[in-house]
Amino acid sequence: MKLLHVPGTYPAQGDTRLLADALHELGLAPARRVLDVGTGGGALAVTAAAAGAASVTAVDLSRRSVLTARLNGRLHRAHLDVRRGDLFAPVVGERFDLVLANPPYVPAATDVLPRHRTARCWDAGVDGRAVLDRICADVAGVLAGDGVLLLVQSVLAGEEPTLRRLREAGLDAEVVARRPEPFGPVVRARADLLRARGLLAADATEEELVVVRARALPLRLPTSGRPASSRPAPNPLGAAGEHAAERRRPQRATRQRTRRAR
């Protein structure tokens, strides 16, 4: 797919391609309301639109990315609703059938995130999870009842923490795709730092990318088909009715004993 690239925006790379391939293989886009969060140049948003999505909303904090995504949408005649804002802030109160995310995930030397440099496209704090953890915590709030999240990341930022945090948010999460990826210029430049932290083997020349799928857990009814609570139904007359019923119970027992004595 040919895409325009404006300097200062994230170009489509191996992680974008892996997530796009998973999107096609799983067949999740057709007739779905799609949100591409952290859209960059709009590659995934355009891919979802081309795959038959009912609607595509794309969000990015960068003004340049918003402009680039709009231009790429027009280039491919894809109707994209591109909004500027921080992660899910521009879509508060809306629900989507599919959320796509290719967030920054490369571990950095510091937790201070860049704001006005290209590095903000990949820098994600010391552990690489500054943005990942926010997505895991908040994505359930924008998913429809049967909605699905597809997220791509490097194992350098830890796949198990992603799965755990999504499950803590009430979602069923699993890895659905893996692919080795030769080091790009960013990881190559940080290889010594990552090796010193034990994240890379001494002779490693590739990192592993994974796609995580998460979706809402199905509701489980008790085997009887009735609500699980064993508490008796409340008296429709309220507390006063409960007290009156308690007073009547011993009287009934007394009448029954009297009848038996007769």
The 8 nearest C-alpha neighbors of each residue, nearest first, counted from 0:
[[1, 2, 42, 46, 75, 45, 11, 3],
 [0, 2, 3, 71, 75, 74, 42, 4],
 [3, 1, 71, 0, 4, 42, 40, 74],
 [2, 4, 71, 5, 67, 1, 70, 40],
 [5, 3, 10, 2, 6, 40, 67, 8],
 [4, 6, 8, 7, 67, 3, 63, 64],
 [7, 5, 8, 4, 117, 63, 9, 10],
 [6, 8, 117, 5, 9, 116, 63, 64],
 [9, 7, 64, 6, 5, 39, 10, 117],
 [8, 10, 39, 120, 40, 11, 7, 117],
 [11, 9, 12, 4, 8, 40, 39, 42],
 [10, 12, 15, 42, 9, 13, 16, 40],
 [13, 11, 15, 14, 10, 16, 9, 17],
 [12, 14, 16, 15, 17, 180, 11, 208],
 [13, 15, 17, 16, 12, 18, 151, 208],
 [16, 14, 12, 18, 13, 11, 17, 19],
 [15, 17, 19, 13, 14, 18, 20, 12],
 [18, 16, 14, 20, 19, 15, 13, 21],
 [17, 19, 21, 15, 20, 16, 151, 22],
 [20, 18, 22, 16, 21, 17, 15, 23],
 [21, 19, 17, 23, 22, 18, 16, 24],
 [22, 20, 24, 18, 23, 19, 25, 17],
 [21, 23, 19, 20, 25, 24, 26, 27],
 [22, 24, 26, 20, 21, 25, 19, 27],
 [25, 23, 21, 26, 22, 20, 27, 19],
 [24, 26, 22, 27, 23, 21, 28, 20],
 [27, 25, 23, 24, 28, 22, 29, 21],
 [26, 28, 25, 22, 29, 23, 97, 31],
 [27, 29, 52, 31, 47, 26, 50, 51],
 [30, 28, 51, 52, 31, 50, 27, 53],
 [29, 31, 53, 52, 51, 28, 32, 54],
 [32, 30, 52, 53, 28, 29, 96, 33],
 [31, 33, 54, 95, 96, 53, 55, 52],
 [34, 32, 55, 97, 95, 98, 31, 54],
 [33, 35, 98, 56, 57, 55, 36, 99],
 [36, 34, 57, 99, 38, 44, 98, 100],
 [35, 37, 58, 38, 100, 86, 57, 34],
 [38, 36, 59, 58, 39, 102, 35, 100],
 [37, 39, 41, 36, 35, 59, 57, 58],
 [40, 38, 64, 9, 41, 37, 8, 59],
 [39, 41, 68, 67, 64, 42, 38, 9],
 [40, 42, 68, 38, 44, 39, 43, 45],
 [43, 41, 45, 44, 40, 46, 11, 38],
 [44, 42, 46, 45, 41, 47, 19, 35],
 [43, 45, 41, 47, 46, 42, 35, 48],
 [46, 44, 48, 42, 43, 47, 41, 49],
 [47, 45, 43, 49, 44, 48, 42, 50],
 [48, 46, 50, 44, 49, 45, 28, 52],
 [47, 49, 52, 45, 50, 51, 46, 77],
 [48, 50, 46, 47, 51, 45, 77, 52],
 [51, 49, 47, 48, 28, 29, 52, 46],
 [50, 52, 29, 48, 49, 30, 28, 53],
 [53, 51, 29, 30, 31, 28, 48, 54],
 [52, 54, 30, 31, 32, 51, 29, 55],
 [55, 53, 32, 52, 33, 56, 31, 48],
 [54, 56, 33, 79, 34, 32, 80, 44],
 [55, 57, 80, 34, 81, 79, 33, 35],
 [58, 56, 81, 35, 38, 34, 36, 80],
 [59, 57, 82, 36, 37, 83, 38, 81],
 [60, 58, 37, 83, 61, 38, 84, 65],
 [59, 61, 84, 85, 83, 62, 58, 37],
 [62, 60, 64, 63, 59, 65, 83, 84],
 [61, 63, 65, 64, 66, 60, 83, 59],
 [64, 62, 66, 61, 65, 67, 8, 7],
 [63, 65, 39, 67, 61, 66, 62, 40],
 [64, 66, 62, 68, 63, 67, 59, 69],
 [67, 65, 63, 69, 64, 68, 70, 62],
 [66, 68, 64, 70, 40, 69, 65, 63],
 [69, 67, 41, 40, 71, 65, 70, 66],
 [70, 68, 72, 66, 67, 71, 65, 73],
 [69, 71, 67, 73, 72, 68, 74, 66],
 [72, 70, 74, 68, 73, 69, 2, 67],
 [71, 73, 77, 69, 75, 70, 74, 76],
 [74, 72, 76, 70, 71, 75, 77, 69],
 [73, 75, 71, 72, 76, 70, 77, 2],
 [74, 76, 72, 77, 73, 71, 45, 49],
 [77, 75, 73, 74, 72, 78, 71, 45],
 [76, 78, 72, 75, 48, 79, 73, 45],
 [77, 79, 72, 76, 80, 55, 48, 73],
 [80, 78, 55, 81, 56, 77, 72, 57],
 [79, 81, 56, 57, 55, 82, 78, 54],
 [80, 82, 57, 79, 56, 58, 65, 69],
 [83, 81, 58, 57, 84, 80, 65, 89],
 [82, 84, 59, 60, 58, 65, 62, 81],
 [83, 85, 60, 89, 59, 88, 86, 58],
 [84, 86, 60, 88, 87, 59, 89, 83],
 [85, 87, 88, 36, 84, 37, 58, 59],
 [88, 86, 90, 89, 85, 91, 36, 141],
 [87, 89, 90, 91, 85, 86, 84, 58],
 [90, 88, 84, 87, 91, 82, 83, 85],
 [91, 89, 87, 93, 88, 92, 141, 94],
 [92, 90, 88, 93, 89, 87, 141, 140],
 [91, 93, 90, 94, 141, 140, 89, 88],
 [94, 92, 90, 91, 141, 95, 142, 140],
 [95, 93, 141, 143, 142, 92, 96, 140],
 [94, 96, 142, 32, 143, 97, 33, 141],
 [95, 97, 146, 32, 143, 31, 33, 142],
 [96, 98, 33, 147, 95, 146, 148, 34],
 [99, 97, 148, 34, 33, 35, 149, 147],
 [100, 98, 35, 149, 150, 148, 34, 36],
 [101, 99, 150, 36, 102, 35, 149, 37],
 [100, 102, 151, 150, 37, 152, 103, 99],
 [101, 103, 100, 104, 37, 130, 131, 152],
 [102, 104, 121, 123, 120, 122, 105, 130],
 [103, 105, 127, 123, 121, 156, 128, 102],
 [104, 106, 127, 122, 121, 123, 103, 107],
 [107, 105, 127, 125, 126, 124, 123, 104],
 [108, 106, 125, 124, 109, 122, 105, 123],
 [107, 109, 125, 106, 110, 124, 192, 189],
 [110, 108, 125, 111, 107, 124, 112, 106],
 [109, 111, 124, 125, 112, 108, 107, 123],
 [112, 110, 109, 113, 124, 123, 108, 125],
 [111, 113, 110, 114, 124, 122, 119, 123],
 [114, 112, 119, 115, 116, 118, 111, 122],
 [115, 113, 116, 119, 112, 118, 117, 61],
 [114, 116, 113, 117, 119, 118, 61, 7],
 [115, 117, 118, 119, 114, 113, 7, 120],
 [116, 118, 7, 119, 120, 8, 115, 9],
 [119, 117, 120, 116, 121, 122, 113, 115],
 [118, 120, 113, 122, 117, 121, 116, 114],
 [119, 121, 118, 103, 117, 9, 122, 8],
 [120, 122, 103, 119, 105, 118, 104, 123],
 [123, 121, 119, 105, 118, 103, 107, 124],
 [124, 122, 127, 129, 104, 103, 105, 106],
 [125, 123, 110, 127, 107, 126, 129, 109],
 [124, 126, 107, 106, 109, 110, 127, 108],
 [127, 125, 106, 128, 124, 156, 123, 107],
 [128, 126, 106, 123, 104, 156, 105, 124],
 [127, 129, 131, 126, 130, 132, 123, 104],
 [128, 130, 123, 124, 131, 132, 127, 133],
 [131, 129, 133, 132, 128, 134, 123, 102],
 [130, 132, 128, 134, 133, 129, 135, 102],
 [133, 131, 135, 134, 130, 128, 129, 136],
 [134, 132, 136, 130, 135, 131, 137, 129],
 [133, 135, 131, 137, 132, 136, 138, 130],
 [136, 134, 132, 165, 133, 137, 138, 164],
 [135, 137, 133, 134, 168, 132, 138, 165],
 [136, 138, 134, 139, 140, 135, 133, 141],
 [137, 139, 140, 134, 141, 135, 136, 142],
 [140, 138, 142, 141, 137, 168, 136, 170],
 [139, 141, 138, 137, 142, 94, 92, 91],
 [142, 140, 94, 139, 138, 95, 93, 143],
 [143, 141, 146, 95, 94, 139, 140, 96],
 [142, 144, 146, 94, 95, 96, 145, 141],
 [143, 145, 146, 142, 215, 96, 94, 214],
 [146, 144, 143, 215, 96, 147, 214, 142],
 [145, 147, 96, 143, 142, 97, 144, 214],
 [148, 146, 214, 97, 213, 96, 98, 149],
 [147, 149, 98, 213, 212, 97, 99, 150],
 [150, 148, 212, 99, 211, 98, 100, 147],
 [151, 149, 100, 211, 210, 99, 101, 148],
 [152, 150, 210, 101, 209, 18, 211, 14],
 [153, 151, 208, 209, 104, 154, 210, 150],
 [152, 154, 208, 155, 207, 156, 209, 104],
 [153, 155, 157, 156, 158, 207, 208, 152],
 [156, 154, 153, 157, 198, 105, 106, 206],
 [155, 157, 127, 154, 153, 104, 126, 128],
 [158, 156, 154, 155, 159, 160, 161, 153],
 [157, 159, 161, 154, 160, 162, 156, 153],
 [158, 160, 162, 161, 157, 163, 164, 154],
 [161, 159, 163, 162, 158, 157, 164, 156],
 [162, 160, 158, 164, 159, 163, 165, 157],
 [161, 163, 159, 165, 160, 164, 172, 166],
 [164, 162, 160, 166, 161, 165, 159, 167],
 [165, 163, 167, 161, 166, 162, 135, 160],
 [164, 166, 168, 135, 162, 167, 163, 170],
 [167, 165, 170, 169, 163, 168, 164, 171],
 [166, 168, 164, 165, 169, 163, 170, 136],
 [167, 169, 165, 166, 170, 136, 164, 139],
 [170, 168, 166, 167, 215, 165, 216, 171],
 [171, 169, 215, 166, 214, 165, 216, 168],
 [170, 172, 214, 213, 216, 166, 215, 169],
 [173, 171, 213, 162, 212, 170, 166, 165],
 [174, 172, 212, 211, 175, 213, 162, 171],
 [173, 175, 211, 210, 176, 212, 209, 172],
 [174, 176, 210, 211, 173, 212, 177, 209],
 [177, 175, 210, 209, 174, 21, 178, 211],
 [178, 176, 209, 208, 210, 207, 179, 175],
 [177, 179, 208, 207, 180, 209, 176, 17],
 [180, 178, 207, 206, 208, 205, 181, 177],
 [179, 181, 205, 206, 207, 182, 178, 208],
 [182, 180, 205, 204, 183, 206, 179, 207],
 [183, 181, 205, 186, 187, 204, 180, 206],
 [182, 184, 185, 186, 187, 181, 180, 188],
 [183, 185, 187, 186, 188, 182, 189, 181],
 [186, 184, 188, 187, 183, 189, 182, 105],
 [187, 185, 189, 188, 183, 182, 184, 190],
 [188, 186, 184, 190, 189, 185, 182, 183],
 [187, 189, 185, 186, 190, 184, 191, 183],
 [190, 188, 186, 192, 187, 191, 193, 185],
 [189, 191, 193, 187, 192, 186, 188, 194],
 [190, 192, 194, 193, 189, 195, 188, 187],
 [193, 191, 195, 189, 190, 194, 196, 108],
 [194, 192, 190, 196, 198, 195, 191, 199],
 [195, 193, 199, 197, 191, 196, 192, 198],
 [194, 196, 192, 193, 197, 191, 198, 199],
 [197, 195, 193, 194, 198, 192, 199, 191],
 [196, 198, 194, 195, 199, 193, 200, 192],
 [199, 197, 193, 196, 194, 155, 200, 195],
 [200, 198, 194, 197, 193, 203, 201, 190],
 [199, 201, 203, 202, 194, 198, 197, 204],
 [200, 202, 203, 199, 194, 191, 204, 190],
 [201, 203, 200, 204, 199, 205, 194, 190],
 [204, 202, 200, 205, 201, 199, 206, 182],
 [203, 205, 182, 181, 202, 206, 187, 180],
 [206, 204, 181, 182, 180, 203, 179, 207],
 [205, 207, 180, 179, 181, 182, 208, 153],
 [208, 206, 179, 178, 154, 153, 180, 209],
 [207, 209, 153, 178, 177, 152, 179, 154],
 [210, 208, 177, 176, 151, 152, 153, 211],
 [209, 211, 151, 176, 150, 174, 175, 18],
 [212, 210, 174, 150, 173, 149, 175, 151],
 [211, 213, 149, 148, 173, 172, 174, 175],
 [214, 212, 172, 148, 171, 147, 170, 211],
 [215, 213, 147, 170, 171, 146, 148, 216],
 [214, 216, 170, 171, 217, 145, 169, 144],
 [215, 217, 170, 171, 214, 218, 169, 219],
 [218, 216, 219, 215, 145, 214, 171, 144],
 [217, 219, 216, 220, 215, 221, 144, 169],
 [218, 220, 217, 221, 216, 222, 224, 227],
 [221, 219, 224, 222, 218, 226, 225, 227],
 [220, 222, 224, 223, 227, 225, 226, 219],
 [221, 223, 224, 220, 225, 219, 227, 226],
 [224, 222, 225, 221, 220, 226, 227, 219],
 [223, 225, 221, 222, 220, 226, 227, 219],
 [226, 224, 223, 221, 227, 220, 222, 228],
 [227, 225, 228, 221, 224, 220, 229, 223],
 [226, 228, 221, 225, 229, 220, 224, 223],
 [227, 229, 226, 230, 225, 231, 221, 232],
 [230, 228, 227, 231, 226, 232, 225, 221],
 [229, 231, 228, 232, 233, 227, 226, 234],
 [232, 230, 233, 229, 228, 234, 226, 227],
 [231, 233, 230, 234, 235, 229, 228, 237],
 [234, 232, 235, 231, 237, 236, 230, 241],
 [233, 235, 236, 237, 241, 240, 232, 238],
 [236, 234, 237, 233, 240, 232, 238, 241],
 [237, 235, 240, 234, 239, 238, 241, 233],
 [236, 238, 240, 234, 235, 239, 241, 233],
 [239, 237, 241, 240, 242, 236, 234, 243],
 [238, 240, 242, 241, 237, 243, 236, 244],
 [241, 239, 236, 243, 238, 237, 242, 244],
 [240, 242, 238, 244, 239, 243, 234, 245],
 [243, 241, 245, 239, 244, 240, 238, 246],
 [244, 242, 240, 246, 245, 241, 239, 247],
 [243, 245, 247, 241, 242, 246, 240, 248],
 [244, 246, 242, 243, 248, 247, 241, 249],
 [245, 247, 243, 244, 248, 242, 249, 250],
 [248, 246, 244, 250, 245, 249, 251, 243],
 [247, 249, 251, 250, 245, 246, 244, 252],
 [250, 248, 252, 251, 247, 253, 246, 245],
 [251, 249, 253, 247, 252, 248, 254, 246],
 [252, 250, 254, 248, 253, 249, 255, 247],
 [251, 253, 249, 255, 250, 254, 256, 248],
 [254, 252, 250, 256, 251, 255, 249, 257],
 [255, 253, 257, 251, 256, 252, 258, 250],
 [256, 254, 252, 258, 257, 253, 251, 259],
 [255, 257, 259, 253, 254, 258, 260, 252],
 [258, 256, 254, 260, 255, 259, 253, 261],
 [257, 259, 261, 255, 260, 256, 254, 253],
 [258, 260, 256, 261, 257, 255, 254, 253],
 [261, 259, 257, 258, 256, 255, 254, 253],
 [260, 258, 259, 257, 256, 255, 254, 253]]
